[in-house]
Each structure stands twice: as structure tokens, then as C-alpha cells.
Amino acid sequence: MGKLPPLRPRRPSLSFLVAWKLVPPKDPESCRWECLDGRWVALTVGHDTELGKVVVTDSGGRSEKIESYEEALALAKLWRD
């Protein structure tokens, strides 16, 4: 049996280099994440007449009304992935 070539470290894909960070929210947001490439995702509690709901929005124009803050956080994480 022949020798195996030496292992070389794999270069990370660009998807691992895109970083999100929690930043100060803009009025009326409750929290906001921004990406190094300019994208953002934000949560707003009790937006307009939707008291008790959380609105998740992003820089691409998506918007979703969610019943609970925990579910809104999960959706925001999904949109950041």
C-alpha cells in the first residue's frame, strides 16, 4: 500500500468570515444585529397596533410578526445564518 499525502489545513469558506454583531437598536427597535457586509436584522416589540407581538425585519425587506420574543430571537438567528 502506498503512502498517503500529508494533510494540509483546509481554508475556511467565506461563509465563516461573515460576522454579525449586536449593535445599539434604532428607534423603535428593541435589538439589532449588523453584518460586516451591511446587512441587518432587527426586533421591534409592540410595533404600531400589534401590541404583544414582536416584528422581525431585515435589510432585504422581509418582515414577520411573531407571538413570542423567544420565537422572534430564533427567527432572527435563522435569518442571520
N, C-alpha and C positions, 0 to 999 in steps of 0.2 A: 504494500500500500504506500502511495506517495505522501510526501509532506504537504501539510495544509499551509496555505499562505498565511502570513502573520495578520492578526486582526488589526484593523485601523478604526479609530473612533469615527462614528457617523456624525456628519454635520447636521445640526438641528434644522428642521424645516422653518420657513418664515413664520408659520402659524405660532410657533413657540416664542418668537421675538416680538409679537404684538402684545403690548402691555396695557392693561386697564388700571385706572386708579380712581379711588373715591375722591371727589373734589367738592368744594362748597356748592350747595344747590343754588339754582337761580330761582327767583320768585316766580311762581308759587310752589316750586318743587320741594319735596321732603328730603330726597337724596339724589345724587347724580354721579355717574361714572363716566370718565372720559378716556378715550384711547389715544395712543400716540399718533395715530393716523387721522385724528379729527372726529371720529365717530363718538356718539354719546348715547347713554341710556339713563332715563330718569324716572323716579316715582313721585307721584303727587297724591296726597291724601285729601279726600273730600273735595275733589275738583268740581267747580260750578255747582250744579244741583245734585250731583252724585255723592251726597254725604254718606259716609260709611264705606265708600268704595275707594280703591287705590287704582290710579291710572298709570299704566306703564307706557312710556313713549320712547321713541328713539330717533336718531338723526335721519334715518331712512324714511320717516313718515309713518311708521307703524304706531298704533295706539290700541291698548287693550284695557278694558275695565275689569278689575279683579275684586272678588269679595273679601279676601283677607290679605293682610300685609305679608304674611309668610309666603302665600302663593305668589304674590307680586314679586317678592325677592327672588323666588325660584324662576319666574319667567324672565326677570331682568338678567339673571345669571345665564339662562339659556340663550338669550339674545346676545350676550357678550361672547359666547363661545364660538 
